[in-house]
Amino acid sequence: MAMQVGESGDGEETPMSDINTTPLVDVMLVLLIIFLIAVPVVLQTVPVRLPKVEFEATTTKPENVNLSVTYANGQCEVYWDLSRLDSQQLLDRAVAELEGQVVALGGPENITEENMPEVHIRGDIDTPYRCIGGAIFTMQRAGFARIGFISEPEPTGGRRL
């Protein structure tokens, strides 16, 4: 081990009392690099792209379908506007509605992202997910590609979990 000496005021060489921090910095940089490489390996997550918007105002168009989903007496209830439908009636009406929209637009070649009708679902807060999921599945089977949820924000703007 080497010792560094410096010159004092009277011409004699005396040992320096400063600590050499270069080896400490080298060790810390190596540890930092090891942790930067190891942390992503330890954290096993599924890559997911999350939406960047918190609130998006819905545009009400006459061709949009409005569904309300509730749960009463142990059964899921789906309403198209104010008409209650079972799952087969919902599928039949959705197919007929979408076919009517396609004919009104002049055929499938004239359908764009802007004129494609959307489904807006209002789900009661106490409704089980299977009821809302069933309505989503039925509307997707009918051919609707854009399905959204209508919610009512908190009066204070807070989030309810």
C-alpha positions in Angstrom: 0.0 0.0 0.0 1.4 3.3 -1.0 1.2 6.5 1.1 1.1 9.9 -0.4 3.3 12.5 1.1 3.3 16.2 0.7 5.7 19.0 1.5 5.1 21.0 4.7 6.2 24.6 5.2 9.6 23.8 6.7 10.8 21.6 3.8 10.1 18.3 5.4 7.8 15.8 3.8 4.7 14.8 6.0 1.9 12.4 5.3 -1.3 13.9 3.8 -4.4 13.3 5.8 -6.8 13.6 2.8 -8.8 10.5 1.8 -8.5 9.3 -1.7 -12.1 8.9 -2.9 -11.4 7.7 -6.5 -11.7 4.0 -5.6 -14.9 4.7 -3.7 -16.4 6.5 -6.7 -15.3 3.6 -9.0 -17.0 1.0 -6.8 -20.2 3.1 -6.6 -20.3 3.5 -10.4 -19.9 -0.2 -10.9 -22.7 -0.9 -8.4 -25.0 1.7 -10.1 -24.5 0.0 -13.5 -25.2 -3.4 -12.0 -28.4 -2.2 -10.4 -29.5 -0.5 -13.6 -29.1 -3.7 -15.5 -30.6 -6.0 -12.8 -33.7 -4.0 -11.9 -35.5 -4.5 -15.2 -34.9 -8.2 -15.0 -36.3 -8.4 -11.5 -39.4 -6.4 -12.4 -41.4 -8.8 -14.5 -44.3 -6.8 -16.0 -46.5 -7.1 -19.1 -45.9 -4.3 -21.5 -49.1 -2.3 -21.7 -49.8 1.0 -23.4 -52.1 3.0 -21.1 -54.3 5.8 -22.4 -53.0 9.3 -21.7 -56.3 11.0 -21.3 -58.4 11.2 -18.1 -61.5 12.6 -19.7 -62.8 12.6 -23.2 -66.0 14.3 -24.0 -68.4 12.1 -26.0 -69.9 13.4 -29.2 -73.6 12.5 -29.4 -74.5 11.5 -32.9 -77.9 10.2 -34.0 -76.5 6.9 -35.3 -74.9 6.0 -31.9 -76.5 3.2 -29.9 -77.2 3.9 -26.2 -77.4 0.9 -23.9 -78.1 0.9 -20.2 -77.1 -2.2 -18.2 -78.6 -2.9 -14.8 -78.8 -5.8 -12.4 -82.1 -6.5 -10.7 -83.6 -9.6 -9.1 -80.6 -11.7 -9.8 -80.7 -11.0 -13.6 -78.9 -8.7 -16.0 -81.1 -6.2 -17.8 -80.1 -4.5 -21.0 -82.0 -1.5 -22.3 -81.7 -0.1 -25.8 -82.8 3.5 -25.2 -85.9 2.6 -23.2 -86.7 -0.9 -24.6 -85.6 -3.9 -22.5 -84.0 -6.7 -24.6 -82.6 -10.2 -23.9 -79.3 -11.1 -25.5 -80.8 -12.6 -28.7 -83.0 -9.6 -29.2 -80.0 -7.3 -28.6 -77.9 -9.2 -31.2 -80.7 -9.1 -33.8 -81.4 -5.5 -33.3 -77.7 -4.5 -33.3 -77.1 -6.4 -36.6 -80.2 -4.8 -38.2 -79.1 -1.3 -37.0 -75.5 -1.8 -38.3 -76.7 -3.1 -41.6 -79.1 -0.1 -41.9 -76.2 2.3 -41.2 -74.0 0.6 -43.9 -76.8 0.8 -46.5 -77.4 4.5 -45.5 -73.8 5.3 -46.1 -73.8 3.6 -49.5 -72.0 0.3 -48.7 -69.1 -1.0 -46.7 -66.6 0.8 -48.9 -67.8 4.2 -47.7 -67.4 3.4 -43.9 -64.7 5.4 -42.3 -63.6 5.9 -38.7 -65.6 9.1 -38.4 -68.9 7.8 -39.7 -68.8 4.4 -38.0 -71.6 4.3 -35.3 -70.5 3.8 -31.7 -72.1 2.0 -28.8 -72.3 4.0 -25.5 -72.9 1.8 -22.4 -74.2 3.2 -19.2 -73.6 0.6 -16.5 -75.1 0.9 -13.1 -72.5 1.0 -10.3 -73.8 -2.2 -8.7 -74.0 -4.2 -11.9 -71.6 -7.2 -12.0 -69.0 -7.1 -14.8 -70.5 -10.2 -16.4 -73.6 -8.2 -17.3 -71.7 -5.4 -18.9 -69.2 -7.8 -20.5 -72.1 -9.7 -22.0 -73.4 -6.5 -23.6 -70.0 -5.7 -25.0 -69.6 -9.2 -26.4 -73.0 -9.1 -28.1 -72.3 -5.7 -29.7 -68.9 -6.9 -30.9 -70.5 -10.0 -32.4 -73.0 -7.7 -34.2 -70.1 -5.9 -35.8 -69.7 -2.7 -33.7 -66.1 -1.8 -33.4 -66.3 1.2 -31.2 -67.7 0.7 -27.7 -67.4 3.2 -24.9 -68.6 3.8 -21.4 -70.6 6.7 -20.2 -69.7 7.7 -16.6 -70.7 10.5 -14.3 -67.8 12.3 -12.8 -67.7 13.2 -9.1 -69.1 16.7 -8.4 -65.8 17.8 -6.9 -63.8 16.4 -9.7 -62.3 13.7 -7.4 -61.8 10.1 -8.3 -63.9 7.3 -6.8 -62.3 4.0 -6.5 
